[in-house]
Amino acid sequence: MKNQLVRWKVRRFTCRLWLGLSLFIFLLVFHPSEIFADINHLDETIKRIEIEIETNMKTHHIPGMAFALVDKKGVLYSRGFGLLDIRDDSAKVNEQTNFMLGSLSKVFVSLAVMQLYEKGILDIDLPVVHYLPWFSAKEATLSNQIKVRHLLNHSSGLPDRLNVHDITSLDKQDRINKMIRKISEVQLTGQPGEIFEYTNMNTDLLQILIEEVTGEPFAQYMKQHIFVSLDMERTGYFAFDGSHLSNSATGHRYHWGQLEPFKEELSYATSGSAGLSSNVSDLAKFIVNLLNDGEGHRSSPISSDSIDQMFMPNQYGAGFNWHVFPHNIYMEGGLPGFTTILILSADKSFGLVLLSNSKQDITFHSGFNLFRIVAGGTPKPLLASDFPHVSLSARLIVMLTALIGLGLVCVAGMIGWGLWKGRRRFVFGKPNGRKLAIPLLILSLFFGFMYYIYILLPVNIGVPSLHDYKKDPDIVQGLEIFTSTFAAFTIILCLKLLFFVRGNGR
């Protein structure tokens, strides 16, 4: 116990030293007089913030956004922009509008774990298998070394493609059984604690771990011990029962350049890693608590020491589900219909949150532009040409499909022209080995493509099937059209080579 206390004091000192150096670097980059000048001239800062948000929404066709800026004393500014749903011009976003947070949900799981650590209910430096005896990857000797801490800072070595999106059961034991099958088949990407690989599975495991050590359902524990403590009245896991929650934004995504509403379908198993619903009003309370190191709030979930630990970066700049850098500490989230980002200044003088009901990388960059504005800097231009609504991958698939389609037309045209002119005739017979070689090569190529697209690709991107990849519908539909075109081309070409021979001309 004494040695553990000494180690903790060393860690605490190291964390505060690192944050002190971070602040020093931050102040070198942004001159203090510039920072405080903008804070003191809040009206001017707010005007620049509004211009930035409204310009980006117009340029990039974002339906709705919500923003909040806070300091240690409370909310400096918060506002909603745009629409809840592009199908209803009368429904406007405000500070109370709920958005799905995506991976920003993870920071609250870290908060809950640190709360349990403070209470002595779990030890983040013990192996995960101590709390979840069933936890084992393909190499058990290696996975047994994964500590709770490694799940928090994504150094467990579990591969990034691993997730539980397809586990839809609400029954805890059924979820565990399916997770066992998933994890037991994977090879770790490296030595636990010595590698960084971001994966949702780390937080999905923490969700199960919280249920295991508390004996409470995850959503119930989070509400009673985290959200109620922070007065976050409209924050919760509402993806499974949202009928009572009005004023919620509808997600949107692009499909071949056209913005369309999109309804999220999340499983309970992903609640901790992606399933939280909240608004900038509630999130502002959370930020104020962090800026004050958990002090000054009548019922802060965790102490300043635990907050220091959450923000202590490993060798890859990863805190406990936070990205920790010299000038800021942030976490972002993205779902097929939403994008979110929350940023704190390194010196904890201010923080901000930006929520969007559209899946676009522009929200991430807008968030950092707003951070630059508050810090007295100059925002970077965010041009429409830099954020295309049809991905490069989808455009390449379309081009390849067009080429194969052109080949299909050419081959079919050659056959038809030859038959019409009498230069070719259909002969059905047993082909010789030499004649079979090229068709077999073409068929092998075709089935190789099909195997990669429908078997290997879903495994690599972490979805049960290609149709479950909701992030970019253009890629899914493009690949479906590509495979249909390629199949037709393969059939026609093989028929030409095998059964159409040169005949006597007319």
C-alpha positions, 0 to 999 in steps of 0.5 A: 500500500505504501509503495502504491501511494509513492507511485501515485505521488510520483505520477501526480507530480509528473502529470502536473509537471507535464501540464505546467510545461504544456501551459508554458509552450501554449503561452509561447504560441499564444501570447497572454495579452492576446488571450486575455484581450479576447476573453475581456472583449467577450462580445467581439469574440462571440461575434467572431464565433458566430461568423465562423459557425454560420459561414461553415454551415453555409459553405458545407451545408450543415443542417444544425449545430450547437455551441457552448463556451465556458470558463471556470465560473460558468457559461460565457456563451451558448447557442443553437444554429440551424435545424433539427431536421432538414425536412422541417424548417420550423424546428430550430436547434437551441442549447437544449437540443440533444445530439448523439455524441458518438465517441465523445461518450467515452470520456464519461466512461472514464469518469465512471471508472475513476470514480470507482477507483476512488471508492476502492471498488476497482484498481485500474492497475490490475489486469482486466481478467481479475474482474472479467475472468472470461476475458482472453484473446488468442494468446491468453498469456499476452491478453492476461497482461492487459490492465484496466488502465490499458483499456482507458488509454487504448494501449491494450493491443486489441485491434481497431476493427474489433467492436460489438456493433452487431451484438443487439441483445439486452441480456448481459450474459448473452452479450458477454458470450458473444464478446467472448467469441469475438475476443478469443479469435483475435491476435493482439497488435502488440505488447499491452501498454507499449502500443497505441491502437484506438478501438471501441472494444476497449470502452465496450469492455469497460462498460461490462466491467462497470456492470460487473463490479457495481452489480448495476445496469450500466445506464442506471449507474451512469445516470445516478452516479455521474449525470445526476451529480453534474446536474446533466438533466437531459443526458442519457442513453436514449437510443433505445427509448427516445420517445419521451425525449423531445427536442432531439436532432435528427442525424444526416449524412451525404449520399452521392452528394445529397444530404439525407436524414439518417436514423441511428441504430445503435446497440445497447452494447455500444452505449459506453463507446458511442451511445450517449445523447446530450446537449451543449447546456449539459456538457457545459456543466461537465466542462466547468467541473473539469476546468475546476478540477472537480472542486467547487461543485457540490457533488463532483463525481471525481476529485482533482487527483483523478482528473489529473490522472485522466489527463496524464498522457502516455507516450502516444499523447493519449489520456483516459479517452482524451487526446492530450497535447501541449496546447489543448486536451480534446475528444471528438466523436462521429456517427453516420449522422452526427459529429461532435468535439469537446476541447479544453485549453491546456491551462484549463482557463476555458473549454468549448463544445461543438455538436453537429447533426451531420457526419462531416469532418468539417465539425472537427476542424470548425471546433479547432478554429473556434478554439483558435478564435477564443485563444486570440489566434486566426482561424484556418480557411475551411474551403468546400473543395477540401471537404468533398461530399463524395469521398475519393474512395467512392469516386475511384469505385465509380471510375473503375465501374465505368471502365468495366462497364465500357469493357462490357459494352465493347465485348457485347457489341463485338459479339452482336456485330459478329453475329449480325455480320455472320463473322461469328457463330455460337458453338456449344461443345467441350472446350479444350484445356488451352481454351479454358485457361483464360476464362478460368483466369478471369473467373479466378480474378472475379471470385477473388474480388468478390471474396475481398469485397464481401468477406475480407473488407467487412472484417477489416473495417469491423462490420458483420457485412458490407451492408452494415457499413453505414458511415459511407453509403456511397462506397457500399452502393458503389461496390454493389454496382461494381460487382454487378457490372464486373459479374456481367462483364465476366460472364459475357467475356467467358461466353465470348471466349468459350462459345463464340467462334469465327464463322464464314462471312456473308 
